[in-house]
């Protein structure tokens, strides 16, 4: 989500979650590949800890994380070998 804010601009990206949520999901799926590559590179460079901070809240909605990020975060945990 944070990469989306940087690519599209925070306000634009948040508005996209309302106006075109499917486009947001497609964008997040593309951007997650950068997160995987960066995470693996950090591990290979000797990192002890990885953090995936995503600011996932929209206008007080509790379903926002579930709708946009939960599945991606689960996949990231499976694909980045850092256990």
Helices and strands as residue ranges (DSSP letters): H 2-8, H 10-19, H 21-44, H 64-68, H 70-79
